[in-house]
Amino acid sequence: MTIHFAAARPALARVLSPRFTSRVLGRAANDNGSHPADLSHSAELRAALKHFAQHGLGAARVAQANAEQAFFRGDRTAYRHWLGICRTLDRRLAGALAARVEPTND
């Protein structure tokens, strides 16, 4: 069995100017949740991941159906919760639902 080595830096980095690569490497993201915006979304992300674990690839459709049912029941809190989960899993699907059920202010 042949073992292949994958270098840590892509071959394209040798072609790019050092000024560009240092700018790109300087913008590396820290994903440990220390940014306040990350902390506010952590509960919604956790709920979306749990929902995905239960429903698999169809989780966004289930969240969309739950949001739609909550909207027509008049439960706005549950609607926003399920719409947030749907938006986390599939932004386009959530946008289509919001456009369909929410009134527009045109």
C-alpha positions, 0 to 999 in steps of 0.5 A: 500500500502506497502512503502519500504525503499531503503538505500543510500548505498548498502548492499555489502558496508558492506562486502567490506573493508573500504579502497576499498569503500573510494577509490570508493566513492572518485572517484565520478564524478561531472557532472556540466561540469567544466572539460575542456574535458566536455566543449568541448563535450557539444555542440556535446552532446546538438546537439545529444540530440536535434536530439534524441528528434526529432527522438526518438530511430531511431535517430542514424540511421538517423544521420548515413544516414545524415553522409553518404549522406554528405560524398558522397556529399563531405561535410566533415564538415557536415559529421563530424558533423553527424558522431559525433552525430551518435557516441554520440548516437551509437558508434558501428554504427558510427564506422561501417559507418566510416570503410565503407566510409573512406579510410584506411591507411594500 
